[in-house]
Amino acid sequence: MPLHTEARIQQLSTVALEVKTQADVERIVRELRAALEEHISLAKDSLGGQASTIALLNELTKYDSL
């Protein structure tokens, strides 16, 4: 999992609990949403890479067992 986005999400969540004005809430929510979207995108890319690697390893294993 992408640790930098996870840390950013945690930080923004903490700040969101402390804000006082509606404008601050809206700003933090926008930033939090963007961080979550980035985190999800990076996680999907990572999982896609892992799936490709597993598929390649499975193919190589087939040829080793012949």
N, C-alpha and C positions, 0 to 999 in steps of 0.2 A: 504494500500500500504506500502511496505517496505520503511521506511523513511531513513535508513542508506544508502541504495543504491541510493535513490533519491538524497540525499545530495552529495554523491560521484559523481554522474553523473553531477550535477550542478557544482561542483568544477572542474571536468575535463573539462567541457565545457568552463568554464572561463579561465582555463589555456591554452586550445587549441587556444583561440583567441589571446593569448599573445606570443606564441612560435615564435622563429625566424628562426630555422633551419628545414630542411626537416627531419632530424633524430629525432628531438623533436616532429615534427608533427606525424611521424609514431609511435613513442612511445606512445604519448597521444592517438592517434586513437586506438591503441591496447588496452590500458587500458580502454578507453571509451567503446569500443566494449564489453570487458569482463564485465564491470559494467552493461551495458545494458542487456547482456545475463543473468546475475545473477538477475537483477531486474525483468526481464520477467519471469524467472523461479520461483522466489519467489511469484510473482503476480499470476501465474497460480496455484501454490500450494495453495495459500490463497483462490482463487476462487473455487478451487476444494473442499477445506474444507468447505467453505460456502455453496456450492451446497449440500454436504453431510448432513450438519446440517439442511438445509431447507427441504430436502427429509425426514429426520428423524422427524422433527417437523410436517410435513404434515401427516406422518403416525400416529404419536401420536394424532394429531387432529382428525383423522378419528375415532379412538377408543373412544375419549372423547365424540364425538357426537352421539354415539350409545346408 
